Amino acid sequence: MNNNRQNERLLVASEARASRLSPEALRFLATSEYLGKQLLPEPDLEWSPVIIGLCKAAEVEIVNRLIRPLAQQTVSLDLKDDREDKDIGRVTTFCANPDSKPPELGAVAHFLRTVTHSKNRRSTSKLMLTFLDLASNWTGSQWILDPQGLQQVAAKLSTEFRNKAAHIDEMSKEDYRRCKELVIGSEGILWKLDISVEGLK
């Protein structure tokens, strides 16, 4: 994709976020921004609650844009073997029962990494084959499947921010700034995801 064209699309996506993001993601972002404003006068306080909102916004959009469509495509398939695969079992379990709890950010990142690197399983896994077929219809499938693309960003968001904020690690205002840039910065994961899953014309 031409870099100038991609930058234009990223800008449009970020400026039109109210119409392009799910209501859940917007609530998570709004809550995060509200809490961030409350904490600004006290930068030395703990910033995990603010960071969690950003991570949840990214998580819900990734599930909505990638995993729920995958579940719809696999509804009639027998995924027994895939459910027993430790690397993709969490995503498979959700696809087999979309009313269950969605996979966490780290589980999705691991699923993407497995799809990219495990050529042997890719040739036999119904779930992986369906995902690759689904991705072939997206304009930004290269970024989604690239080891340096979505899977790297999602893994970083999970390990450096989401998991730490959800446990006993203390998070700072600087951590919040870095997380915010990763999620909704000029090339944030939300905007790249949005333009990447557009259908081919």
HELIX and SHEET records of a PDB file:
HELIX    1   1 ASN A    3  GLU A   15  1                                  13    
HELIX    2   2 ARG A   17  ARG A   20  1                                   4    
HELIX    3   3 PRO A   23  LEU A   39  1                                  17    
HELIX    4   4 SER A   48  ILE A   62  1                                  15    
HELIX    5   5 VAL A   63  ILE A   67  3                                   5    
HELIX    6   6 ARG A   68  GLN A   73  1                                   6    
HELIX    7   7 LYS A   80  ARG A   83  1                                   4    
HELIX    8   8 GLY A   89  ALA A   96  1                                   8    
HELIX    9   9 LEU A  105  HIS A  117  1                                  13    
HELIX   10  10 LYS A  119  ARG A  122  1                                   4    
HELIX   11  11 LYS A  126  ALA A  135  1                                  10    
HELIX   12  12 SER A  141  LEU A  145  1                                   5    
HELIX   13  13 LEU A  150  LYS A  156  1                                   7    
HELIX   14  14 LEU A  157  ARG A  162  3                                   6    
HELIX   15  15 ASN A  163  ALA A  166  1                                   4    
HELIX   16  16 LYS A  173  ILE A  184  1                                  12    
HELIX   17  17 ILE A  189  SER A  196  1                                   8    
END                                                                             
